Amino acid sequence: MTVDPWSVFAFPKGARAGTFLHTLFEEVDFTADLMSEEVAELITHHLSLENYDPQWCPILQQWMTQVLKHPLNEQG
């Protein structure tokens, strides 16, 4: 099975990538539209700081949206 090189499953692995993703969740306003240009600029800025390809931005926006919409337990 081939994984799309621009899917969340192909995003870099490891501590550096984990810290990067953690930083995004610290920086993003959860009440904002995660698909907004403002959030895209924030993500793109952090991608550039870590030398990740800016092409990851819309993929990360979609992934973060899915994560935040997922219920944590039966009560949401």
mmCIF file of the N, C-alpha and C atoms, coordinates in Angstrom:
data_MODEL
# 
_entry.id   MODEL 
# 
loop_
_atom_site.group_PDB 
_atom_site.id 
_atom_site.type_symbol 
_atom_site.label_atom_id 
_atom_site.label_alt_id 
_atom_site.label_comp_id 
_atom_site.label_asym_id 
_atom_site.label_entity_id 
_atom_site.label_seq_id 
_atom_site.pdbx_PDB_ins_code 
_atom_site.Cartn_x 
_atom_site.Cartn_y 
_atom_site.Cartn_z 
_atom_site.occupancy 
_atom_site.B_iso_or_equiv 
_atom_site.pdbx_formal_charge 
_atom_site.auth_seq_id 
_atom_site.auth_comp_id 
_atom_site.auth_asym_id 
_atom_site.auth_atom_id 
_atom_site.pdbx_PDB_model_num 
ATOM 1   N N  . MET A 1 1  ? 0.840   -1.182 0.000  1.00 0.00 ? 1  MET A N  1 
ATOM 2   C CA . MET A 1 1  ? 0.000   0.000  0.000  1.00 0.00 ? 1  MET A CA 1 
ATOM 3   C C  . MET A 1 1  ? 0.886   1.247  0.000  1.00 0.00 ? 1  MET A C  1 
ATOM 4   N N  . THR A 1 2  ? 0.594   2.162  -0.887 1.00 0.00 ? 2  THR A N  1 
ATOM 5   C CA . THR A 1 2  ? 1.344   3.403  -0.999 1.00 0.00 ? 2  THR A CA 1 
ATOM 6   C C  . THR A 1 2  ? 0.609   4.512  -0.246 1.00 0.00 ? 2  THR A C  1 
ATOM 7   N N  . VAL A 1 3  ? 1.348   5.259  0.560  1.00 0.00 ? 3  VAL A N  1 
ATOM 8   C CA . VAL A 1 3  ? 0.783   6.380  1.307  1.00 0.00 ? 3  VAL A CA 1 
ATOM 9   C C  . VAL A 1 3  ? 0.996   7.652  0.503  1.00 0.00 ? 3  VAL A C  1 
ATOM 10  N N  . ASP A 1 4  ? -0.055  8.450  0.385  1.00 0.00 ? 4  ASP A N  1 
ATOM 11  C CA . ASP A 1 4  ? 0.049   9.748  -0.277 1.00 0.00 ? 4  ASP A CA 1 
ATOM 12  C C  . ASP A 1 4  ? 1.141   10.551 0.428  1.00 0.00 ? 4  ASP A C  1 
ATOM 13  N N  . PRO A 1 5  ? 2.121   11.069 -0.316 1.00 0.00 ? 5  PRO A N  1 
ATOM 14  C CA . PRO A 1 5  ? 3.216   11.810 0.332  1.00 0.00 ? 5  PRO A CA 1 
ATOM 15  C C  . PRO A 1 5  ? 2.773   13.097 1.016  1.00 0.00 ? 5  PRO A C  1 
ATOM 16  N N  . TRP A 1 6  ? 1.545   13.535 0.754  1.00 0.00 ? 6  TRP A N  1 
ATOM 17  C CA . TRP A 1 6  ? 1.026   14.746 1.393  1.00 0.00 ? 6  TRP A CA 1 
ATOM 18  C C  . TRP A 1 6  ? -0.201  14.438 2.240  1.00 0.00 ? 6  TRP A C  1 
ATOM 19  N N  . SER A 1 7  ? -0.204  13.274 2.877  1.00 0.00 ? 7  SER A N  1 
ATOM 20  C CA . SER A 1 7  ? -1.272  12.960 3.827  1.00 0.00 ? 7  SER A CA 1 
ATOM 21  C C  . SER A 1 7  ? -0.700  13.080 5.239  1.00 0.00 ? 7  SER A C  1 
ATOM 22  N N  . VAL A 1 8  ? -1.580  13.163 6.232  1.00 0.00 ? 8  VAL A N  1 
ATOM 23  C CA . VAL A 1 8  ? -1.106  13.256 7.609  1.00 0.00 ? 8  VAL A CA 1 
ATOM 24  C C  . VAL A 1 8  ? -0.275  12.040 7.984  1.00 0.00 ? 8  VAL A C  1 
ATOM 25  N N  . PHE A 1 9  ? -0.506  10.924 7.317  1.00 0.00 ? 9  PHE A N  1 
ATOM 26  C CA . PHE A 1 9  ? 0.237   9.700  7.619  1.00 0.00 ? 9  PHE A CA 1 
ATOM 27  C C  . PHE A 1 9  ? 1.680   9.755  7.111  1.00 0.00 ? 9  PHE A C  1 
ATOM 28  N N  . ALA A 1 10 ? 1.962   10.711 6.252  1.00 0.00 ? 10 ALA A N  1 
ATOM 29  C CA . ALA A 1 10 ? 3.318   10.873 5.721  1.00 0.00 ? 10 ALA A CA 1 
ATOM 30  C C  . ALA A 1 10 ? 4.073   12.018 6.395  1.00 0.00 ? 10 ALA A C  1 
ATOM 31  N N  . PHE A 1 11 ? 3.407   12.717 7.322  1.00 0.00 ? 11 PHE A N  1 
ATOM 32  C CA . PHE A 1 11 ? 4.096   13.808 8.015  1.00 0.00 ? 11 PHE A CA 1 
ATOM 33  C C  . PHE A 1 11 ? 5.271   13.220 8.791  1.00 0.00 ? 11 PHE A C  1 
ATOM 34  N N  . PRO A 1 12 ? 6.370   13.964 8.886  1.00 0.00 ? 12 PRO A N  1 
ATOM 35  C CA . PRO A 1 12 ? 7.537   13.441 9.601  1.00 0.00 ? 12 PRO A CA 1 
ATOM 36  C C  . PRO A 1 12 ? 7.188   12.912 10.991 1.00 0.00 ? 12 PRO A C  1 
ATOM 37  N N  . LYS A 1 13 ? 7.923   11.913 11.407 1.00 0.00 ? 13 LYS A N  1 
ATOM 38  C CA . LYS A 1 13 ? 7.725   11.274 12.707 1.00 0.00 ? 13 LYS A CA 1 
ATOM 39  C C  . LYS A 1 13 ? 8.835   11.707 13.661 1.00 0.00 ? 13 LYS A C  1 
ATOM 40  N N  . GLY A 1 14 ? 8.634   11.426 14.931 1.00 0.00 ? 14 GLY A N  1 
ATOM 41  C CA . GLY A 1 14 ? 9.688   11.645 15.909 1.00 0.00 ? 14 GLY A CA 1 
ATOM 42  C C  . GLY A 1 14 ? 9.415   12.802 16.843 1.00 0.00 ? 14 GLY A C  1 
ATOM 43  N N  . ALA A 1 15 ? 10.372  13.016 17.732 1.00 0.00 ? 15 ALA A N  1 
ATOM 44  C CA . ALA A 1 15 ? 10.240  14.027 18.774 1.00 0.00 ? 15 ALA A CA 1 
ATOM 45  C C  . ALA A 1 15 ? 10.128  15.439 18.199 1.00 0.00 ? 15 ALA A C  1 
ATOM 46  N N  . ARG A 1 16 ? 10.928  15.750 17.202 1.00 0.00 ? 16 ARG A N  1 
ATOM 47  C CA . ARG A 1 16 ? 10.905  17.095 16.610 1.00 0.00 ? 16 ARG A CA 1 
ATOM 48  C C  . ARG A 1 16 ? 9.528   17.390 16.021 1.00 0.00 ? 16 ARG A C  1 
ATOM 49  N N  . ALA A 1 17 ? 8.991   16.445 15.260 1.00 0.00 ? 17 ALA A N  1 
ATOM 50  C CA . ALA A 1 17 ? 7.666   16.621 14.661 1.00 0.00 ? 17 ALA A CA 1 
ATOM 51  C C  . ALA A 1 17 ? 6.594   16.694 15.746 1.00 0.00 ? 17 ALA A C  1 
ATOM 52  N N  . GLY A 1 18 ? 6.727   15.886 16.782 1.00 0.00 ? 18 GLY A N  1 
ATOM 53  C CA . GLY A 1 18 ? 5.768   15.911 17.883 1.00 0.00 ? 18 GLY A CA 1 
ATOM 54  C C  . GLY A 1 18 ? 5.769   17.242 18.603 1.00 0.00 ? 18 GLY A C  1 
ATOM 55  N N  . THR A 1 19 ? 6.944   17.775 18.839 1.00 0.00 ? 19 THR A N  1 
ATOM 56  C CA . THR A 1 19 ? 7.063   19.087 19.480 1.00 0.00 ? 19 THR A CA 1 
ATOM 57  C C  . THR A 1 19 ? 6.459   20.169 18.584 1.00 0.00 ? 19 THR A C  1 
ATOM 58  N N  . PHE A 1 20 ? 6.706   20.064 17.286 1.00 0.00 ? 20 PHE A N  1 
ATOM 59  C CA . PHE A 1 20 ? 6.140   21.006 16.329 1.00 0.00 ? 20 PHE A CA 1 
ATOM 60  C C  . PHE A 1 20 ? 4.612   20.987 16.393 1.00 0.00 ? 20 PHE A C  1 
ATOM 61  N N  . LEU A 1 21 ? 4.015   19.804 16.343 1.00 0.00 ? 21 LEU A N  1 
ATOM 62  C CA . LEU A 1 21 ? 2.552   19.687 16.387 1.00 0.00 ? 21 LEU A CA 1 
ATOM 63  C C  . LEU A 1 21 ? 2.011   20.194 17.718 1.00 0.00 ? 21 LEU A C  1 
ATOM 64  N N  . HIS A 1 22 ? 2.694   19.888 18.802 1.00 0.00 ? 22 HIS A N  1 
ATOM 65  C CA . HIS A 1 22 ? 2.290   20.378 20.120 1.00 0.00 ? 22 HIS A CA 1 
ATOM 66  C C  . HIS A 1 22 ? 2.285   21.907 20.128 1.00 0.00 ? 22 HIS A C  1 
ATOM 67  N N  . THR A 1 23 ? 3.300   22.508 19.548 1.00 0.00 ? 23 THR A N  1 
ATOM 68  C CA . THR A 1 23 ? 3.389   23.965 19.470 1.00 0.00 ? 23 THR A CA 1 
ATOM 69  C C  . THR A 1 23 ? 2.200   24.541 18.708 1.00 0.00 ? 23 THR A C  1 
ATOM 70  N N  . LEU A 1 24 ? 1.817   23.896 17.604 1.00 0.00 ? 24 LEU A N  1 
ATOM 71  C CA . LEU A 1 24 ? 0.668   24.387 16.850 1.00 0.00 ? 24 LEU A CA 1 
ATOM 72  C C  . LEU A 1 24 ? -0.582  24.412 17.722 1.00 0.00 ? 24 LEU A C  1 
ATOM 73  N N  . PHE A 1 25 ? -0.804  23.337 18.474 1.00 0.00 ? 25 PHE A N  1 
ATOM 74  C CA . PHE A 1 25 ? -1.986  23.284 19.324 1.00 0.00 ? 25 PHE A CA 1 
ATOM 75  C C  . PHE A 1 25 ? -1.912  24.314 20.460 1.00 0.00 ? 25 PHE A C  1 
ATOM 76  N N  . GLU A 1 26 ? -0.725  24.687 20.875 1.00 0.00 ? 26 GLU A N  1 
ATOM 77  C CA . GLU A 1 26 ? -0.585  25.744 21.883 1.00 0.00 ? 26 GLU A CA 1 
ATOM 78  C C  . GLU A 1 26 ? -0.871  27.119 21.292 1.00 0.00 ? 26 GLU A C  1 
ATOM 79  N N  . GLU A 1 27 ? -0.521  27.320 20.042 1.00 0.00 ? 27 GLU A N  1 
ATOM 80  C CA . GLU A 1 27 ? -0.592  28.639 19.416 1.00 0.00 ? 27 GLU A CA 1 
ATOM 81  C C  . GLU A 1 27 ? -1.942  28.954 18.773 1.00 0.00 ? 27 GLU A C  1 
ATOM 82  N N  . VAL A 1 28 ? -2.666  27.944 18.336 1.00 0.00 ? 28 VAL A N  1 
ATOM 83  C CA . VAL A 1 28 ? -3.909  28.163 17.594 1.00 0.00 ? 28 VAL A CA 1 
ATOM 84  C C  . VAL A 1 28 ? -5.066  28.449 18.548 1.00 0.00 ? 28 VAL A C  1 
ATOM 85  N N  . ASP A 1 29 ? -5.860  29.429 18.189 1.00 0.00 ? 29 ASP A N  1 
ATOM 86  C CA . ASP A 1 29 ? -7.082  29.756 18.924 1.00 0.00 ? 29 ASP A CA 1 
ATOM 87  C C  . ASP A 1 29 ? -8.145  28.740 18.518 1.00 0.00 ? 29 ASP A C  1 
ATOM 88  N N  . PHE A 1 30 ? -8.568  27.905 19.463 1.00 0.00 ? 30 PHE A N  1 
ATOM 89  C CA . PHE A 1 30 ? -9.522  26.840 19.152 1.00 0.00 ? 30 PHE A CA 1 
ATOM 90  C C  . PHE A 1 30 ? -10.893 27.363 18.760 1.00 0.00 ? 30 PHE A C  1 
ATOM 91  N N  . THR A 1 31 ? -11.179 28.617 19.052 1.00 0.00 ? 31 THR A N  1 
ATOM 92  C CA . THR A 1 31 ? -12.467 29.183 18.663 1.00 0.00 ? 31 THR A CA 1 
ATOM 93  C C  . THR A 1 31 ? -12.419 29.755 17.243 1.00 0.00 ? 31 THR A C  1 
ATOM 94  N N  . ALA A 1 32 ? -11.241 29.832 16.675 1.00 0.00 ? 32 ALA A N  1 
ATOM 95  C CA . ALA A 1 32 ? -11.070 30.374 15.321 1.00 0.00 ? 32 ALA A CA 1 
ATOM 96  C C  . ALA A 1 32 ? -11.432 29.316 14.283 1.00 0.00 ? 32 ALA A C  1 
ATOM 97  N N  . ASP A 1 33 ? -11.705 29.779 13.085 1.00 0.00 ? 33 ASP A N  1 
ATOM 98  C CA . ASP A 1 33 ? -11.890 28.885 11.948 1.00 0.00 ? 33 ASP A CA 1 
ATOM 99  C C  . ASP A 1 33 ? -10.493 28.390 11.560 1.00 0.00 ? 33 ASP A C  1 
ATOM 100 N N  . LEU A 1 34 ? -10.242 27.120 11.786 1.00 0.00 ? 34 LEU A N  1 
ATOM 101 C CA . LEU A 1 34 ? -8.892  26.595 11.534 1.00 0.00 ? 34 LEU A CA 1 
ATOM 102 C C  . LEU A 1 34 ? -8.525  26.596 10.061 1.00 0.00 ? 34 LEU A C  1 
ATOM 103 N N  . MET A 1 35 ? -9.512  26.787 9.187  1.00 0.00 ? 35 MET A N  1 
ATOM 104 C CA . MET A 1 35 ? -9.230  26.857 7.757  1.00 0.00 ? 35 MET A CA 1 
ATOM 105 C C  . MET A 1 35 ? -9.051  28.305 7.289  1.00 0.00 ? 35 MET A C  1 
ATOM 106 N N  . SER A 1 36 ? -9.002  29.236 8.234  1.00 0.00 ? 36 SER A N  1 
ATOM 107 C CA . SER A 1 36 ? -8.870  30.655 7.888  1.00 0.00 ? 36 SER A CA 1 
ATOM 108 C C  . SER A 1 36 ? -7.451  30.995 7.430  1.00 0.00 ? 36 SER A C  1 
ATOM 109 N N  . GLU A 1 37 ? -7.339  32.127 6.762  1.00 0.00 ? 37 GLU A N  1 
ATOM 110 C CA . GLU A 1 37 ? -6.031  32.621 6.306  1.00 0.00 ? 37 GLU A CA 1 
ATOM 111 C C  . GLU A 1 37 ? -5.144  32.951 7.503  1.00 0.00 ? 37 GLU A C  1 
ATOM 112 N N  . GLU A 1 38 ? -5.730  33.459 8.570  1.00 0.00 ? 38 GLU A N  1 
ATOM 113 C CA . GLU A 1 38 ? -4.961  33.792 9.771  1.00 0.00 ? 38 GLU A CA 1 
ATOM 114 C C  . GLU A 1 38 ? -4.280  32.550 10.351 1.00 0.00 ? 38 GLU A C  1 
ATOM 115 N N  . VAL A 1 39 ? -5.026  31.477 10.459 1.00 0.00 ? 39 VAL A N  1 
ATOM 116 C CA . VAL A 1 39 ? -4.451  30.227 10.972 1.00 0.00 ? 39 VAL A CA 1 
ATOM 117 C C  . VAL A 1 39 ? -3.434  29.678 9.984  1.00 0.00 ? 39 VAL A C  1 
ATOM 118 N N  . ALA A 1 40 ? -3.720  29.787 8.696  1.00 0.00 ? 40 ALA A N  1 
ATOM 119 C CA . ALA A 1 40 ? -2.768  29.339 7.673  1.00 0.00 ? 40 ALA A CA 1 
ATOM 120 C C  . ALA A 1 40 ? -1.442  30.079 7.809  1.00 0.00 ? 40 ALA A C  1 
ATOM 121 N N  . GLU A 1 41 ? -1.504  31.372 8.059  1.00 0.00 ? 41 GLU A N  1 
ATOM 122 C CA . GLU A 1 41 ? -0.276  32.159 8.223  1.00 0.00 ? 41 GLU A CA 1 
ATOM 123 C C  . GLU A 1 41 ? 0.505   31.705 9.454  1.00 0.00 ? 41 GLU A C  1 
ATOM 124 N N  . LEU A 1 42 ? -0.196  31.429 10.537 1.00 0.00 ? 42 LEU A N  1 
ATOM 125 C CA . LEU A 1 42 ? 0.457   30.958 11.761 1.00 0.00 ? 42 LEU A CA 1 
ATOM 126 C C  . LEU A 1 42 ? 1.146   29.613 11.513 1.00 0.00 ? 42 LEU A C  1 
ATOM 127 N N  . ILE A 1 43 ? 0.437   28.694 10.885 1.00 0.00 ? 43 ILE A N  1 
ATOM 128 C CA . ILE A 1 43 ? 1.005   27.377 10.605 1.00 0.00 ? 43 ILE A CA 1 
ATOM 129 C C  . ILE A 1 43 ? 2.185   27.499 9.652  1.00 0.00 ? 43 ILE A C  1 
ATOM 130 N N  . THR A 1 44 ? 2.027   28.297 8.609  1.00 0.00 ? 44 THR A N  1 
ATOM 131 C CA . THR A 1 44 ? 3.110   28.483 7.638  1.00 0.00 ? 44 THR A CA 1 
ATOM 132 C C  . THR A 1 44 ? 4.345   29.077 8.310  1.00 0.00 ? 44 THR A C  1 
ATOM 133 N N  . HIS A 1 45 ? 4.128   30.000 9.219  1.00 0.00 ? 45 HIS A N  1 
ATOM 134 C CA . HIS A 1 45 ? 5.253   30.589 9.964  1.00 0.00 ? 45 HIS A CA 1 
ATOM 135 C C  . HIS A 1 45 ? 6.004   29.495 10.741 1.00 0.00 ? 45 HIS A C  1 
ATOM 136 N N  . HIS A 1 46 ? 5.264   28.667 11.452 1.00 0.00 ? 46 HIS A N  1 
ATOM 137 C CA . HIS A 1 46 ? 5.905   27.610 12.232 1.00 0.00 ? 46 HIS A CA 1 
ATOM 138 C C  . HIS A 1 46 ? 6.547   26.552 11.336 1.00 0.00 ? 46 HIS A C  1 
ATOM 139 N N  . LEU A 1 47 ? 5.924   26.268 10.199 1.00 0.00 ? 47 LEU A N  1 
ATOM 140 C CA . LEU A 1 47 ? 6.541   25.341 9.245  1.00 0.00 ? 47 LEU A CA 1 
ATOM 141 C C  . LEU A 1 47 ? 7.895   25.880 8.788  1.00 0.00 ? 47 LEU A C  1 
ATOM 142 N N  . SER A 1 48 ? 7.949   27.174 8.494  1.00 0.00 ? 48 SER A N  1 
ATOM 143 C CA . SER A 1 48 ? 9.214   27.749 8.026  1.00 0.00 ? 48 SER A CA 1 
ATOM 144 C C  . SER A 1 48 ? 10.278  27.739 9.119  1.00 0.00 ? 48 SER A C  1 
ATOM 145 N N  . LEU A 1 49 ? 9.870   27.955 10.375 1.00 0.00 ? 49 LEU A N  1 
ATOM 146 C CA . LEU A 1 49 ? 10.837  27.912 11.476 1.00 0.00 ? 49 LEU A CA 1 
ATOM 147 C C  . LEU A 1 49 ? 11.492  26.543 11.607 1.00 0.00 ? 49 LEU A C  1 
ATOM 148 N N  . GLU A 1 50 ? 10.742  25.506 11.271 1.00 0.00 ? 50 GLU A N  1 
ATOM 149 C CA . GLU A 1 50 ? 11.252  24.134 11.397 1.00 0.00 ? 50 GLU A CA 1 
ATOM 150 C C  . GLU A 1 50 ? 11.743  23.560 10.067 1.00 0.00 ? 50 GLU A C  1 
ATOM 151 N N  . ASN A 1 51 ? 11.749  24.399 9.029  1.00 0.00 ? 51 ASN A N  1 
ATOM 152 C CA . ASN A 1 51 ? 12.183  23.973 7.693  1.00 0.00 ? 51 ASN A CA 1 
ATOM 153 C C  . ASN A 1 51 ? 11.336  22.836 7.127  1.00 0.00 ? 51 ASN A C  1 
ATOM 154 N N  . TYR A 1 52 ? 10.038  22.855 7.446  1.00 0.00 ? 52 TYR A N  1 
ATOM 155 C CA . TYR A 1 52 ? 9.087   21.936 6.826  1.00 0.00 ? 52 TYR A CA 1 
ATOM 156 C C  . TYR A 1 52 ? 8.493   22.630 5.603  1.00 0.00 ? 52 TYR A C  1 
ATOM 157 N N  . ASP A 1 53 ? 8.141   21.848 4.611  1.00 0.00 ? 53 ASP A N  1 
ATOM 158 C CA . ASP A 1 53 ? 7.563   22.371 3.382  1.00 0.00 ? 53 ASP A CA 1 
ATOM 159 C C  . ASP A 1 53 ? 6.234   23.073 3.678  1.00 0.00 ? 53 ASP A C  1 
ATOM 160 N N  . PRO A 1 54 ? 6.032   24.293 3.162  1.00 0.00 ? 54 PRO A N  1 
ATOM 161 C CA . PRO A 1 54 ? 4.771   25.004 3.395  1.00 0.00 ? 54 PRO A CA 1 
ATOM 162 C C  . PRO A 1 54 ? 3.558   24.283 2.808  1.00 0.00 ? 54 PRO A C  1 
ATOM 163 N N  . GLN A 1 55 ? 3.807   23.322 1.926  1.00 0.00 ? 55 GLN A N  1 
ATOM 164 C CA . GLN A 1 55 ? 2.717   22.538 1.340  1.00 0.00 ? 55 GLN A CA 1 
ATOM 165 C C  . GLN A 1 55 ? 1.958   21.736 2.417  1.00 0.00 ? 55 GLN A C  1 
ATOM 166 N N  . TRP A 1 56 ? 2.565   21.578 3.592  1.00 0.00 ? 56 TRP A N  1 
ATOM 167 C CA . TRP A 1 56 ? 1.902   20.879 4.692  1.00 0.00 ? 56 TRP A CA 1 
ATOM 168 C C  . TRP A 1 56 ? 0.773   21.697 5.312  1.00 0.00 ? 56 TRP A C  1 
ATOM 169 N N  . CYS A 1 57 ? 0.747   22.979 5.085  1.00 0.00 ? 57 CYS A N  1 
ATOM 170 C CA . CYS A 1 57 ? -0.210  23.855 5.776  1.00 0.00 ? 57 CYS A CA 1 
ATOM 171 C C  . CYS A 1 57 ? -1.667  23.398 5.638  1.00 0.00 ? 57 CYS A C  1 
ATOM 172 N N  . PRO A 1 58 ? -2.229  23.252 4.437  1.00 0.00 ? 58 PRO A N  1 
ATOM 173 C CA . PRO A 1 58 ? -3.642  22.867 4.362  1.00 0.00 ? 58 PRO A CA 1 
ATOM 174 C C  . PRO A 1 58 ? -3.909  21.473 4.939  1.00 0.00 ? 58 PRO A C  1 
ATOM 175 N N  . ILE A 1 59 ? -2.933  20.597 4.838  1.00 0.00 ? 59 ILE A N  1 
ATOM 176 C CA . ILE A 1 59 ? -3.082  19.251 5.399  1.00 0.00 ? 59 ILE A CA 1 
ATOM 177 C C  . ILE A 1 59 ? -3.163  19.341 6.920  1.00 0.00 ? 59 ILE A C  1 
ATOM 178 N N  . LEU A 1 60 ? -2.296  20.154 7.512  1.00 0.00 ? 60 LEU A N  1 
ATOM 179 C CA . LEU A 1 60 ? -2.316  20.333 8.963  1.00 0.00 ? 60 LEU A CA 1 
ATOM 180 C C  . LEU A 1 60 ? -3.576  21.056 9.421  1.00 0.00 ? 60 LEU A C  1 
ATOM 181 N N  . GLN A 1 61 ? -4.054  22.008 8.630  1.00 0.00 ? 61 GLN A N  1 
ATOM 182 C CA . GLN A 1 61 ? -5.305  22.687 8.981  1.00 0.00 ? 61 GLN A CA 1 
ATOM 183 C C  . GLN A 1 61 ? -6.461  21.687 9.031  1.00 0.00 ? 61 GLN A C  1 
ATOM 184 N N  . GLN A 1 62 ? -6.547  20.835 8.034  1.00 0.00 ? 62 GLN A N  1 
ATOM 185 C CA . GLN A 1 62 ? -7.618  19.835 7.991  1.00 0.00 ? 62 GLN A CA 1 
ATOM 186 C C  . GLN A 1 62 ? -7.481  18.848 9.136  1.00 0.00 ? 62 GLN A C  1 
ATOM 187 N N  . TRP A 1 63 ? -6.265  18.407 9.379  1.00 0.00 ? 63 TRP A N  1 
ATOM 188 C CA . TRP A 1 63 ? -6.031  17.433 10.449 1.00 0.00 ? 63 TRP A CA 1 
ATOM 189 C C  . TRP A 1 63 ? -6.390  18.019 11.812 1.00 0.00 ? 63 TRP A C  1 
ATOM 190 N N  . MET A 1 64 ? -5.965  19.262 12.058 1.00 0.00 ? 64 MET A N  1 
ATOM 191 C CA . MET A 1 64 ? -6.276  19.895 13.337 1.00 0.00 ? 64 MET A CA 1 
ATOM 192 C C  . MET A 1 64 ? -7.783  20.083 13.502 1.00 0.00 ? 64 MET A C  1 
ATOM 193 N N  . THR A 1 65 ? -8.471  20.423 12.413 1.00 0.00 ? 65 THR A N  1 
ATOM 194 C CA . THR A 1 65 ? -9.924  20.555 12.459 1.00 0.00 ? 65 THR A CA 1 
ATOM 195 C C  . THR A 1 65 ? -10.563 19.231 12.861 1.00 0.00 ? 65 THR A C  1 
ATOM 196 N N  . GLN A 1 66 ? -10.097 18.144 12.264 1.00 0.00 ? 66 GLN A N  1 
ATOM 197 C CA . GLN A 1 66 ? -10.632 16.818 12.605 1.00 0.00 ? 66 GLN A CA 1 
ATOM 198 C C  . GLN A 1 66 ? -10.347 16.464 14.058 1.00 0.00 ? 66 GLN A C  1 
ATOM 199 N N  . VAL A 1 67 ? -9.151  16.745 14.526 1.00 0.00 ? 67 VAL A N  1 
ATOM 200 C CA . VAL A 1 67 ? -8.784  16.440 15.909 1.00 0.00 ? 67 VAL A CA 1 
ATOM 201 C C  . VAL A 1 67 ? -9.683  17.201 16.879 1.00 0.00 ? 67 VAL A C  1 
ATOM 202 N N  . LEU A 1 68 ? -9.892  18.480 16.630 1.00 0.00 ? 68 LEU A N  1 
ATOM 203 C CA . LEU A 1 68 ? -10.677 19.300 17.551 1.00 0.00 ? 68 LEU A CA 1 
ATOM 204 C C  . LEU A 1 68 ? -12.167 18.978 17.525 1.00 0.00 ? 68 LEU A C  1 
ATOM 205 N N  . LYS A 1 69 ? -12.648 18.388 16.448 1.00 0.00 ? 69 LYS A N  1 
ATOM 206 C CA . LYS A 1 69 ? -14.060 18.004 16.354 1.00 0.00 ? 69 LYS A CA 1 
ATOM 207 C C  . LYS A 1 69 ? -14.325 16.632 16.962 1.00 0.00 ? 69 LYS A C  1 
ATOM 208 N N  . HIS A 1 70 ? -13.287 15.878 17.203 1.00 0.00 ? 70 HIS A N  1 
ATOM 209 C CA . HIS A 1 70 ? -13.451 14.519 17.735 1.00 0.00 ? 70 HIS A CA 1 
ATOM 210 C C  . HIS A 1 70 ? -13.775 14.584 19.226 1.00 0.00 ? 70 HIS A C  1 
ATOM 211 N N  . PRO A 1 71 ? -14.862 13.907 19.658 1.00 0.00 ? 71 PRO A N  1 
ATOM 212 C CA . PRO A 1 71 ? -15.204 13.936 21.090 1.00 0.00 ? 71 PRO A CA 1 
ATOM 213 C C  . PRO A 1 71 ? -14.157 13.220 21.932 1.00 0.00 ? 71 PRO A C  1 
ATOM 214 N N  . LEU A 1 72 ? -13.942 13.724 23.134 1.00 0.00 ? 72 LEU A N  1 
ATOM 215 C CA . LEU A 1 72 ? -12.957 13.131 24.035 1.00 0.00 ? 72 LEU A CA 1 
ATOM 216 C C  . LEU A 1 72 ? -13.562 11.959 24.820 1.00 0.00 ? 72 LEU A C  1 
ATOM 217 N N  . ASN A 1 73 ? -14.879 12.005 25.049 1.00 0.00 ? 73 ASN A N  1 
ATOM 218 C CA . ASN A 1 73 ? -15.557 10.916 25.751 1.00 0.00 ? 73 ASN A CA 1 
ATOM 219 C C  . ASN A 1 73 ? -17.050 10.988 25.420 1.00 0.00 ? 73 ASN A C  1 
ATOM 220 N N  . GLU A 1 74 ? -17.875 10.211 26.108 1.00 0.00 ? 74 GLU A N  1 
ATOM 221 C CA . GLU A 1 74 ? -19.295 10.178 25.814 1.00 0.00 ? 74 GLU A CA 1 
ATOM 222 C C  . GLU A 1 74 ? -19.974 11.536 26.008 1.00 0.00 ? 74 GLU A C  1 
ATOM 223 N N  . GLN A 1 75 ? -19.461 12.367 26.879 1.00 0.00 ? 75 GLN A N  1 
ATOM 224 C CA . GLN A 1 75 ? -20.022 13.689 27.125 1.00 0.00 ? 75 GLN A CA 1 
ATOM 225 C C  . GLN A 1 75 ? -19.460 14.761 26.192 1.00 0.00 ? 75 GLN A C  1 
ATOM 226 N N  . GLY A 1 76 ? -18.530 14.380 25.348 1.00 0.00 ? 76 GLY A N  1 
ATOM 227 C CA . GLY A 1 76 ? -17.957 15.334 24.402 1.00 0.00 ? 76 GLY A CA 1 
ATOM 228 C C  . GLY A 1 76 ? -16.733 15.986 24.931 1.00 0.00 ? 76 GLY A C  1 
# 
